Structures are given as C-alpha cells and as structure tokens.
Amino acid sequence: MKLLITGGAGYIGSTIANIALQNHIQVKVIDCLWFNQQIPLIHYSNPNYEFIKGDICDTSLHESLLADVDMVIHCAAVVGDPASKLFPELTQKINYDASIALFNRAVAKQKKGFIFFSTCSNYGVAQGMATEDSDLKPLSLYAETKVHTEQYIIENHQELDYIICRLSTVYGLSPRMRFDLTVNDFTLNAFRKKYLDIFLPESYRPYIHVFDLASTIIQLVLNFDKVKNNVFNLGFNGENYMKIEIADAVQKHIARVKVDILKEGGDLRDYKVDFSKLKSFLDAKNIFTVEKSVAEIVAVLDSKIITDFDNPVYYNTTPFIPA
Ligand SMILES: NC(=O)c1ccc[n+]([C@@H]2O[C@H](COP(=O)([O-])OP(=O)(O)OC[C@H]3O[C@@H](n4cnc5c(N)ncnc54)[C@H](O)[C@@H]3O)[C@@H](O)[C@H]2O)c1
C-alpha cells in the first residue's frame, strides 16, 4: 500500500504520514511548504518515505505524483476562515480547482481511492445535532470551497471510490504546530498573557486531537472496502464543547487567567455534531480529550520546548511563501 498525502508537511498531514509509516504503509508527500515549515528530515532515510516540494496547482505534476500510489489523502488547502479571507483567489485555486484536477487525474489513472479532507464548518450554524445528512450552510469562502469539492466528488465518483471526511476542529501537538486553532490558541494565550477573550462563549463546535484523527484516517485506509463511498463526520460523541468549556479546561491547568466576553468578533459558527455513523463503521476511539491535551501543551510550554510563539510558522494567516 502506498499513499499520496497532499499537504503532508502540514499540521494534520505530517501526523498522518508518521502513523502511516508506523503501520508500514509507504508514503509519498507533496507539499509546497507554504509556511516555510521544516521538511520532515527525520523520515528521509526511511525507504518508505518520499517528499516532493511542489504545488498541487501545477497539474503537470499530477501524472507522476499518482503514478505509483494506490490512494490519495488530500489534505493540501488554504485552511481556515481567516486564511481564506486573506487569500481568496488562492483558496479557490487550491481548494477547488486543484482538488478537482487531482481527483479527475486519479479517476483517469484508476486509483483505488480518494480521501478528501472537508470540514464540519460546512454546517455553519446548526439546530440540534448535525448528521452527515444535515443541510450545509457554509459561512466562509473556505467552507464554500469544501462544500463545492464534496459535491463534485460525490457527483463524479462512478469510477473512483471516495471518502469525504468532515473534520472536527483539531487540537494537540504536531510536527507542524498550529497555534491558531481554538484549543491550542486558548492554551498559548492563557500561558503567555493570562488572558482570553471569547466571542459567543456558548457556541458549540466538535473537537478532535490530531493523533486520534490521524489514527482514524489510517483505520479508514486499512478498512477502505468497508467504508468507501461515504461521507463521515470525523470526531467522537462527547467531544462537542462550548467555547467557554474550552476556556474552563485551560483554566484547570493555568492559574489566574482573566476571561473577557466579546460583544463582537466575527466567528458565528455554532454546531454540535453527531459521530454515530463513523462509530457504526469503525471501532474508532479517542485517546485524548481537550483537557488532557491542554495539559500536554502546557507541559511543552513549561519546559520551554517552544519559545518562539510569534513565529509565523505556527499561524495559517502568515503571508504566502511561494514554492
Ligand atoms: N486543522 C483543523 O482544525 C481542520 C478542520 C477541518 C478540516 N481540516 C482540513 O484538513 C486539511 C489539513 O489541515 P491542516 O490543519 O493540517 O492545515 P495546514 O495548513 O497545516 O496544512 C496544509 C498543508 O498544505 C500545504 N499546501 C497548501 N497549499 C498547497 C499547494 N498548493 N500545494 C502543495 N501543498 C500545499 C501547506 O504547505 C500545508 O503544509 C485541510 O484540507 C483542512 O481543510 C482541518
């Protein structure tokens, strides 16, 4: 088994690559290193790992990228509402145009499967628990491009089996750390500034640890014939939290944090998500919870393993560094 992981040097993709290698799955990564992040040199001497610095918008690469792989894990994207606001043209070009071109090339090359990374942000503001059949109400260009790509894949999958993964908001430590994701962001701000400001404190979102997510993706790969041609909300029942509950978890590990509630601030997303479908197909379990991960991040900050908190590498809104 050999996987092509697009965006495989990113926050999630790098963790998936690690877990794939641990499972003796061969990995080919393409990433343009948008954030000037480190190339995972740790894997270079592993004959099961190949890294290509390149841009998936360069469709002339697709043929060779797909030549010797069985399945595509498509993570590369402009990720997050703020980044898509800053880079609207690139968001359309990478998240939709390049995704469709890669999917179509994978169809032509008769690959075994295409796993597309979408988002629970597609639900926007949901009443009750959102299931895979709930209405999609994207509130940002980012989510819109994900919804449109999902639709294209579902309508054109006759000759290529797919899985669409609608991810919860991810947290935890990764080789390409992100401090712009709610749990990681709250933990860092509480640690550094003893201060959190929160807009819509009672709004809900589901969360998943990056290790639990990557492990679940590998389970989907290994059970592909059982799970293929499905949309899955990816997360765990019990991991839907209000923002104020994330702040509470942080305050259990960091003392004397002042919390201000903002009257305005922009992010209107509010959705609770049901993950029963995933559970009915796979025996997927979470090792982490938000509170456990806050402790893990605090330990890394306490021990000064990370000190360059303002380094643009940790934030998806930093300027684009061309490939
Ligand atoms: N992190 C989350 O909370 C979350 C939630 C829902 C969905 N997702 C989805 O998961 C996927 C991965 O997200 P992430 O958090 O790892 O983000 P990330 O920004 O860390 O990873 C994206 C990677 O793609 C690379 N990339 C971007 N454009 C590229 C291009 N044109 N060619 C080659 N490489 C390119 C970047 O360099 C980066 O390494 C995305 O598709 C995202 O939409 C993430």
The ligand as a MOL file (V3000), in Angstrom:
LIG
                    3D

  0  0  0     0  0            999 V3000
M  V30 BEGIN CTAB
M  V30 COUNTS 44 48 0 0 0
M  V30 BEGIN ATOM
M  V30 1 N -6.9650 21.7910 11.4150 0
M  V30 2 C -8.2960 21.7250 11.5120 0
M  V30 3 O -8.8880 22.0100 12.5590 0
M  V30 4 C -9.1180 21.2590 10.3200 0
M  V30 5 C -10.5010 21.1590 10.4920 0
M  V30 6 C -11.2730 20.7440 9.4180 0
M  V30 7 C -10.6760 20.3950 8.2110 0
M  V30 8 N -9.3220 20.4980 8.0820 0 CHG=1
M  V30 9 C -8.7300 20.1390 6.7810 0
M  V30 10 O -7.5830 19.3230 6.9850 0
M  V30 11 C -6.6150 19.6010 5.9770 0
M  V30 12 C -5.2640 19.8820 6.6130 0
M  V30 13 O -5.3620 20.9850 7.5050 0
M  V30 14 P -4.1720 21.3970 8.4920 0
M  V30 15 O -4.7710 21.8500 9.7580 0
M  V30 16 O -3.1650 20.3200 8.5120 0 CHG=-1
M  V30 17 O -3.6080 22.6870 7.7720 0
M  V30 18 P -2.1260 23.0720 7.3530 0
M  V30 19 O -2.2190 24.4390 6.8030 0
M  V30 20 O -1.1890 22.8270 8.4790 0
M  V30 21 O -1.7820 22.0380 6.2070 0
M  V30 22 C -1.9760 22.2790 4.8440 0
M  V30 23 C -0.6850 21.9250 4.1230 0
M  V30 24 O -0.9150 22.0400 2.7250 0
M  V30 25 C 0.2020 22.6690 2.1390 0
M  V30 26 N -0.2620 23.3100 0.9270 0
M  V30 27 C -1.0970 24.3660 0.8180 0
M  V30 28 N -1.3020 24.6660 -0.4700 0
M  V30 29 C -0.5770 23.7720 -1.2010 0
M  V30 30 C -0.3630 23.5940 -2.5860 0
M  V30 31 N -0.9390 24.3860 -3.4780 0
M  V30 32 N 0.4350 22.5820 -2.9940 0
M  V30 33 C 1.0520 21.7770 -2.0840 0
M  V30 34 N 0.8940 21.9240 -0.7540 0
M  V30 35 C 0.0870 22.9090 -0.3200 0
M  V30 36 C 0.7170 23.6430 3.1830 0
M  V30 37 O 2.0940 23.9510 2.9890 0
M  V30 38 C 0.4750 22.8590 4.4660 0
M  V30 39 O 1.6230 22.1020 4.8030 0
M  V30 40 C -7.1580 20.7530 5.1420 0
M  V30 41 O -7.7350 20.2520 3.9540 0
M  V30 42 C -8.2240 21.3520 6.0420 0
M  V30 43 O -9.2440 21.9860 5.3010 0
M  V30 44 C -8.5360 20.9260 9.1030 0
M  V30 END ATOM
M  V30 BEGIN BOND
M  V30 1 1 1 2
M  V30 2 2 2 3
M  V30 3 1 2 4
M  V30 4 1 4 5
M  V30 5 2 4 44
M  V30 6 2 5 6
M  V30 7 1 6 7
M  V30 8 2 7 8
M  V30 9 1 8 9
M  V30 10 1 8 44
M  V30 11 1 9 10
M  V30 12 1 9 42
M  V30 13 1 10 11
M  V30 14 1 11 12
M  V30 15 1 11 40
M  V30 16 1 12 13
M  V30 17 1 13 14
M  V30 18 2 14 15
M  V30 19 1 14 16
M  V30 20 1 14 17
M  V30 21 1 17 18
M  V30 22 2 18 19
M  V30 23 1 18 20
M  V30 24 1 18 21
M  V30 25 1 21 22
M  V30 26 1 22 23
M  V30 27 1 23 24
M  V30 28 1 23 38
M  V30 29 1 24 25
M  V30 30 1 25 26
M  V30 31 1 25 36
M  V30 32 1 26 27
M  V30 33 1 26 35
M  V30 34 2 27 28
M  V30 35 1 28 29
M  V30 36 1 29 30
M  V30 37 2 29 35
M  V30 38 1 30 31
M  V30 39 2 30 32
M  V30 40 1 32 33
M  V30 41 2 33 34
M  V30 42 1 34 35
M  V30 43 1 36 37
M  V30 44 1 36 38
M  V30 45 1 38 39
M  V30 46 1 40 41
M  V30 47 1 40 42
M  V30 48 1 42 43
M  V30 END BOND
M  V30 END CTAB
M  END
